[in-house]
């Protein structure tokens, strides 16, 4: 648990110091830089997720409006001629190769 406990250096930092690759103070600086980079990436991802969620909500609202409009039209007996089109197409044979 050495690398995961708060206040203790990560395993990679301990290895780097032990191997003489970096000085103890340098390992802390590297970790801080990595943490700052990770925060920047996560903040960017959060922004992308927020934009995506807004798009999803707008799409749902648009579809709700369409459904409401269609329900109103159907209640008034106006299907915009859709029923006639379906009946015309149903009377014709399909040319599908399936």
Residue pairs with C-beta under 8 A, 6 or more apart in sequence:
2 8
2 9
2 11
2 14
3 9
3 10
3 11
3 12
3 13
3 14
9 17
9 27
9 28
9 31
10 31
13 27
13 28
13 30
13 31
14 27
16 22
16 27
16 30
17 23
17 24
17 27
22 30
73 79
73 80
